[in-house]
Amino acid sequence: MRADEGAGGRGHVGEGAGRGVLRGEGAGRRDDGDTRSARPADAPPGGRTGVGRRGVLRGAAATGAAALTAPAVTGGATAVAAPRVVSRSAGPFEVLALLDARGTFPGQLRDRFSGASEQDWRLAERIDPGSFGPDGTWRLDFRCYAVRRPGGRVTLVDTGIGPADSPAAGWAPVPGRLPRVLAEAGISPSDVDSVVLTHLHEDHYGWAVGPDGTPAFPEARYLLQRSETAALDPADTAMTYVVRPLRRSGRLTEVDGAVRLCGGGRRGGAVHLRPTPGHTPGHQSVLVDGGHRRIMVTGDVLVHAVQLADPAVAYAFEQDPVTARTSRTRLLAEARARGALLATAHLTRPFVHPGPAGAGPAAVRTAH
């Protein structure tokens, strides 16, 4: 059930409320000294039985599928070193794209989006040529976002793949660089007063807590949709690694539906949470509404440009493809109607214009 924004306690969150693995840039180095062991959990969020998303990814990595040592700088379309911090403004807000890691996804790109047509693939390559790796592989970024408000306080959206032995270590290009990239952006852990986790896949919560489960951002409340945590099996890695530690610390805030997270002070504007379920049961995206300019931080409601070419194209690891398609279609329609820029987690270009209302996928372009 969706709560209307600003209605009641659940609909509003006010400011101040309480190895055979994929390799990419930075792989093989540690930045934080974390010695925590990854907890085994091959069951996907939601408690479903079977091999599960993480098991498939780890299996593909272990069998050496698709050249898992490529650092996304060779082959395919011409690729260049990605800037680790890219900034865009929306009214009083500064939205910073923070590159935690870059690498090549296990398996073949087209196998992950089997419903796409040849025309879809041609459009996708025009939108994000950097995502097309050699020999049919998928090159992708692992990106978080910081929303900096007047006065310097920050909302962090997702926390990346984490340290060398995080839960994502079985398939992702660990260790990530988020702590160092935050420092490069002039953001200290104490500047962060809210952390929005779009969903509970291990490449999005890796730096949320420290080795002993202590929140990595000590002054922040961590926000998740209640439907996301409710769908977890008690033994799921996300539950043991991040949800329970955050609950014990008193830092976890579970919300229901759309909420207004914070405002922009005297200059107006607001940051909103938007439920976008399907990829996971409680997936959420973040709308940064600066008045004349808006930025939609998508999370994994779309993970590749082929889903911009055709929002009906399903991703192999969506838990509910029908619901995911509906969320993706609605998000893109809202972004086009409101002139919002898309801030993406896994495209190799962080900011993308979806085109004006009524325009087709050919109008999608990279924001420069």
HELIX and SHEET records of a PDB file:
HELIX    1   1 GLY A   52  ALA A   62  1                                  11    
HELIX    2   2 LEU A  109  ARG A  112  1                                   4    
HELIX    3   3 GLU A  118  ILE A  127  1                                  10    
HELIX    4   4 PRO A  129  SER A  131  5                                   3    
HELIX    5   5 PRO A  134  GLY A  136  5                                   3    
HELIX    6   6 PRO A  167  GLY A  170  5                                   4    
HELIX    7   7 LEU A  178  GLU A  184  1                                   7    
HELIX    8   8 PRO A  189  ASP A  191  5                                   3    
HELIX    9   9 ARG A  226  ALA A  230  1                                   5    
HELIX   10  10 THR A  237  ALA A  238  1                                   2    
HELIX   11  11 MET A  239  VAL A  243  3                                   5    
HELIX   12  12 ARG A  244  SER A  249  1                                   6    
HELIX   13  13 GLY A  265  ARG A  267  5                                   3    
HELIX   14  14 VAL A  306  ALA A  309  1                                   4    
HELIX   15  15 PRO A  321  ALA A  337  1                                  17    
HELIX   16  16 PRO A  361  ALA A  363  5                                   3    
SHEET    1   A 7 VAL A  85  ALA A  90  0                                        
SHEET    2   A 7 PHE A  93  PHE A 105 -1                                        
SHEET    3   A 7 TRP A 138  ARG A 148 -1                                        
SHEET    4   A 7 VAL A 154  VAL A 157 -1                                        
SHEET    5   A 7 VAL A 192  VAL A 196  1                                        
SHEET    6   A 7 ARG A 221  GLN A 225  1                                        
SHEET    7   A 7 LEU A 252  VAL A 255  1                                        
SHEET    1   B 7 VAL A 259  GLY A 263  0                                        
SHEET    2   B 7 ALA A 270  PRO A 275 -1                                        
SHEET    3   B 7 GLN A 284  ASP A 289 -1                                        
SHEET    4   B 7 ARG A 294  GLY A 299 -1                                        
SHEET    5   B 7 ALA A 340  THR A 344  1                                        
SHEET    6   B 7 PHE A 351  HIS A 353 -1                                        
SHEET    7   B 7 ARG A 365  THR A 366 -1                                        
END                                                                             
